[in-house]
Amino acid sequence: MILKEAIEQLKSGLDGVVEPQEAQAMIRIICEDVFNYDQVDVALRQESELPDFAPQRLVEIISRLRRHEPLQYIVGHARFHGHQFKVTPAVLIPRPETEQLVDLIIDENPCSDLRVLDMGTGSGCIAISLARALKFAQVDALDVSRDALAVARDNAAELKVKVRFFESDMLSPQPAAHYDIIVSNPPYICWSERESMERNVKDYEPGQALFVPDNDPLLFYKAIAHYASESLERGGRLYLEINQRFGNEVKRLLQDNGMDEVRIIEDSYGKVRFAAAVRS
């Protein structure tokens, strides 16, 4: 099998499954991450012979994609903030919007030796990115899932950064410590929103990292805000990714827990996505 034939097989297999633009992006990732052909190679080496495993691997990939399994789980990793992170079905797939949250924290916190806590770390993408970018930061990260923590530790080791990981529930978080920055991308999608979501998300990504009860949509924010009110240093900063439906409610919650300078921030698509605040 040559590269040109593999690309045509992928195009045919993805036809009607995803939009053409998304199919092109998937094909680019498969060529690079599975067959080690970057965009230049794809343009110049269409007649190149692929390894013997290529036909069987293509059939497997196409079959899984047609069942709407996320490509990141199929290839085993996702790109985030300029680096490659291992992902498995135990963790959420890092989103570009969350990169904006990381950038916001980096831009607003130029000081060195900051103490940082990432609550609900999943793959560790936020904690590890901050550990790489902030000057001499001490970064802690917690998650309730042992499987997720195993993935996060692998990512920290692969990217050669020091992060202290803790098994702890965000609803009763440990360790008890003092921090300059607390960040979290907690579960915030109501169960009633599930049916309107894409199958690749609702059928494959871990539900405990996505969903909250309809009758208590701020469940995790309440716990985080209370913890931040006690654990943030005065003048310390809290950063959250939020459900766009509940921006005003999150703002009031943070204010009620002693936070000042509360901001509700839109992402690059113009959607309410983040909250930031300072402990008074």
Secondary structure, DSSP 8 states (H G I E B T S, - for coil): -BHHHHHHHHHHHHBTTB-HHHHHHHHHHHHHHTT---HHHHHH-TT-B--TTHHHHHHHHHHHHHTT--HHHHHTEEEETTEEEE--TTS----HHHHHHHHHHHHH---SS-EEEEES-TTSHHHHHHHHHSTT-EEEEEES-HHHHHHHHHHHHHTT---EEEE--TTS------EEEEEE----EEGGGGGGS-HHHHTTS-GGGTEE-TT-TTHHHHHHHHHHHHHEEEEEEEEEE--GGGHHHHHHHHHHTTEEEEEEEE-TTS-EEEEEEEE-
